[in-house]
Amino acid sequence: GGVIAEKLVRYLTSTDGVFYLGANKIATTQQDTSPTGPPDILTRWYHDAGGNWVSNTGIEGASAAGQISNEHYDTPTGLADIGVARYGVFWLFIHFDGDLHVVYGIGTYKLALAEMALVPILPDAVRDFSTLAAKIIVGQADPNFTSIVTAYETLFPAMLGSYLAGSIKL
């Protein structure tokens, strides 16, 4: 369970899931962040100008609530524009209450490098209370995802330390 898919234009769905935290069984319900769904909440995570984590469930840029951005990536001092003919990476987590959380990636990439991107440093609320479900790659201004890679079949290495020295532009 907990399978992630795109619905309409960069909205998300997930199936019911069962996860284990040690010996504790955690069941999550299906989610649909699109306007044709309930809609369920998508929480976005990125940094503000002061370097603090921001959680946003509303509109971000031209992306509606519940949509993955095709405009921005995270930097230590806020959001920056994904470059022309470049790709952003977004890390989707299923929170143990069932809600979907997306952590913005920290680079504007060529496609091959986006595919190799590492899981960024995570906010505590995501790291401590959710499980990684998918890596989403979307091209700058593209209406749909380039790819969704499930975390259940792929091991994604995580970044160590901090990236406060800057963001990645590869």
MOKA-V181541 format. One record per pair of residues at least 12 apart in sequence whose ideal C-beta (glycine too) atoms are under 6 Angstrom apart, sorted by the first residue. I is the first residue (numbers start at 1). GAP is how many residues later the second one is. D is the distance in whole Angstrom. If there is no record, write none. Layout:
((I & GAP & D) (I & GAP & D))
This chain:
((1 & 14 & 5) (1 & 15 & 5) (1 & 16 & 4) (1 & 17 & 6) (2 & 12 & 6) (2 & 15 & 3) (2 & 92 & 5) (2 & 131 & 5) (3 & 12 & 5) (4 & 88 & 6) (4 & 129 & 5) (4 & 130 & 4) (4 & 144 & 6) (6 & 139 & 5) (7 & 27 & 5) (8 & 26 & 5) (9 & 134 & 5) (10 & 57 & 5) (10 & 58 & 5) (11 & 22 & 5) (11 & 23 & 4) (11 & 55 & 5) (11 & 56 & 6) (12 & 21 & 5) (12 & 88 & 6) (13 & 19 & 5) (14 & 17 & 5) (15 & 15 & 5) (16 & 13 & 6) (16 & 14 & 5) (19 & 112 & 5) (26 & 70 & 5) (28 & 66 & 6) (28 & 70 & 4) (29 & 69 & 5) (31 & 69 & 5) (33 & 33 & 3) (39 & 27 & 5) (41 & 16 & 5) (41 & 58 & 5) (42 & 24 & 5) (42 & 58 & 5) (43 & 12 & 5) (43 & 14 & 5) (43 & 58 & 5) (44 & 12 & 5) (44 & 16 & 6) (44 & 58 & 5) (45 & 58 & 5) (45 & 78 & 5) (46 & 28 & 4) (46 & 33 & 6) (46 & 58 & 4) (47 & 27 & 6) (47 & 29 & 6) (48 & 30 & 6) (49 & 28 & 5) (49 & 29 & 5) (51 & 25 & 5) (53 & 70 & 4) (68 & 22 & 5) (68 & 68 & 6) (70 & 68 & 5) (70 & 71 & 6) (70 & 72 & 6) (73 & 15 & 5) (73 & 31 & 6) (73 & 32 & 6) (73 & 34 & 6) (73 & 35 & 6) (74 & 30 & 4) (74 & 32 & 5) (75 & 92 & 4) (76 & 88 & 5) (82 & 26 & 5) (82 & 58 & 4) (83 & 25 & 4) (86 & 22 & 4) (86 & 23 & 6) (86 & 54 & 5) (87 & 22 & 5) (87 & 24 & 6) (87 & 27 & 4) (87 & 50 & 5) (87 & 52 & 5) (88 & 17 & 6) (88 & 50 & 6) (89 & 16 & 3) (89 & 25 & 5) (89 & 28 & 4) (89 & 48 & 6) (90 & 12 & 5) (90 & 15 & 6) (90 & 46 & 4) (91 & 12 & 5) (91 & 28 & 6) (92 & 41 & 5) (92 & 42 & 4) (92 & 44 & 6) (93 & 33 & 5) (93 & 37 & 4) (93 & 39 & 6) (94 & 36 & 6) (94 & 37 & 6) (94 & 39 & 5) (95 & 34 & 6) (95 & 35 & 4) (96 & 33 & 5) (101 & 25 & 5) (101 & 29 & 6) (103 & 19 & 6) (103 & 23 & 6) (105 & 12 & 6) (106 & 14 & 5) (106 & 57 & 6) (106 & 61 & 5) (106 & 62 & 6) (107 & 61 & 3) (108 & 61 & 5) (109 & 61 & 5) (113 & 57 & 5) (114 & 23 & 5) (118 & 39 & 5) (118 & 41 & 5) (119 & 37 & 5) (119 & 39 & 4) (120 & 39 & 6) (121 & 38 & 6) (132 & 19 & 4) (133 & 18 & 6) (134 & 14 & 5) (134 & 16 & 6) (134 & 17 & 6) (135 & 14 & 5) (136 & 12 & 5))
